[in-house]
Amino acid sequence: MLLGAGGAARAIAVELVLAGVRRLSIVNRSVARGEELAKLVRAAAPVEATSSAWQGDVRVPADIDVLVNCTSIGLGDATARVPVATDTLRPGLVVADVIPNPPRTKLLAAAEAAGCVTIDGLGMLVGQGILGIKYWTGIDADADVMRAALEEAFS
């Protein structure tokens, strides 16, 4: 399940399709924008992609394995709350947040408390940096060094 349908959601949708996802649910404030992304996904791969309007707290259905916040909610604000019904978070659910700063968003804290597997946006940013450096220079960058430098820069 993707929360949002902007640029980050598009990139993550591509990665999920490449990873073999069979079903993708997109929740977005603009139904038209969410459906546009769902149509792009369906045109690119044999994936069941649906879109729904984001109204109130999003309830994560029990058959969803991965939840990704692709919005800017929480960027630079560790107290910002992504409108997700935390009582629907459960152990084993993978919850990712694209926000790199702060790395531990309110959504990820709630997910950790519920026993979810979490992936922070800082890790995603480091991964993108590693790929970019390799592509442009052929050098294998050290993820730990990059993460430490970003943590220092964001503190």
C-alpha positions in Angstrom: 0.0 0.0 0.0 1.4 3.4 -1.0 0.3 6.6 0.8 0.5 9.3 -1.8 0.9 9.4 -5.6 3.6 11.9 -6.2 7.2 11.5 -7.4 8.3 9.3 -4.6 5.3 7.0 -5.0 5.9 6.7 -8.7 9.5 5.6 -8.1 8.6 3.2 -5.3 5.8 1.7 -7.5 8.3 1.0 -10.2 10.6 -0.7 -7.7 7.7 -2.8 -6.3 6.7 -3.9 -9.8 10.3 -4.8 -10.6 10.4 -6.8 -7.3 7.4 -8.8 -8.5 4.5 -7.3 -6.5 1.2 -8.7 -7.7 -1.2 -6.1 -6.1 -0.7 -2.5 -5.3 -3.1 -0.2 -3.4 -2.6 3.5 -3.7 -4.2 5.9 -1.2 -4.1 9.6 -2.2 -6.0 12.9 -1.4 -6.6 13.3 -5.1 -8.5 10.4 -6.5 -7.6 11.4 -10.1 -3.9 11.5 -9.3 -4.0 8.2 -7.5 -5.9 6.6 -10.4 -3.3 8.0 -12.8 -0.5 6.2 -11.0 -2.6 3.0 -10.8 -3.2 3.2 -14.6 0.5 3.6 -15.2 1.3 0.6 -13.1 -1.3 -1.6 -14.8 0.0 -0.5 -18.2 3.5 -1.4 -17.3 3.0 -4.8 -15.7 0.3 -7.4 -15.0 -0.4 -5.9 -11.6 -3.7 -5.4 -9.9 -3.3 -1.7 -9.0 -6.2 0.2 -7.4 -6.6 3.7 -6.0 -8.8 5.1 -3.3 -9.4 8.5 -1.7 -7.5 9.3 1.5 -10.2 10.3 4.0 -9.4 10.4 7.7 -7.1 7.8 9.1 -6.1 5.1 6.6 -6.9 1.6 7.9 -4.3 -0.9 6.8 -6.1 -4.1 5.6 -4.9 -7.4 7.1 -3.9 -8.7 3.7 -1.4 -5.8 3.1 2.2 -6.8 3.6 4.0 -3.5 3.0 2.9 0.1 3.8 5.0 3.0 2.4 4.5 6.6 3.3 5.4 8.5 0.1 4.1 11.9 1.3 6.2 14.7 2.8 4.3 14.5 6.1 7.0 14.5 8.8 9.8 16.1 6.8 11.8 18.0 9.3 9.1 17.5 12.0 9.4 14.4 14.2 6.0 15.2 15.8 4.0 15.3 12.5 1.4 12.5 12.3 0.7 10.6 9.1 -3.0 9.8 9.3 -2.9 6.1 9.6 -5.0 4.1 12.1 -2.2 2.7 14.3 -4.5 0.0 15.6 -4.2 -1.6 12.2 -0.4 -1.8 12.3 0.6 -5.4 13.3 3.7 -7.5 13.8 5.3 -8.6 10.5 3.9 -5.7 8.5 6.7 -3.8 6.7 6.3 -0.1 7.2 8.6 2.3 5.2 8.7 6.1 5.3 10.5 8.0 2.6 11.3 10.9 5.0 15.1 11.0 5.6 15.0 13.7 8.2 14.2 12.8 10.9 15.0 9.2 10.2 12.6 8.0 13.0 9.3 9.6 12.1 6.2 9.4 14.3 4.8 6.8 11.8 7.9 4.6 12.2 7.8 4.9 16.0 4.2 3.8 16.0 5.1 0.9 13.7 8.0 -0.2 15.9 5.7 -0.2 18.9 3.2 -2.4 17.0 6.0 -4.9 16.1 6.3 -3.9 12.5 9.5 -4.2 10.5 10.5 -0.6 9.7 12.6 1.0 7.0 13.5 4.6 7.4 14.0 7.2 4.6 17.6 7.9 5.6 18.4 4.3 4.6 16.6 4.8 1.3 18.5 8.1 0.7 21.8 6.3 1.4 20.8 3.5 -1.0 20.1 6.0 -3.7 23.4 7.7 -3.1 25.3 4.4 -3.3 23.7 3.6 -6.6 24.4 7.1 -8.0 28.0 7.0 -7.0 28.5 3.6 -8.5 26.8 4.6 -11.7 28.7 7.8 -12.2 32.2 6.8 -10.8 32.3 3.0 -10.6 33.2 3.3 -6.9 31.5 1.2 -4.3 30.6 3.7 -1.5 30.4 2.6 2.2 26.8 2.8 3.4 27.8 3.1 7.0 30.1 6.1 6.3 27.4 7.8 4.2 24.7 7.2 6.8 26.9 8.6 9.6 27.7 11.7 7.5 24.0 12.3 6.8 23.0 11.8 10.5 25.6 14.4 11.4 24.4 16.8 8.7 20.8 16.4 9.8 21.5 16.7 13.5 
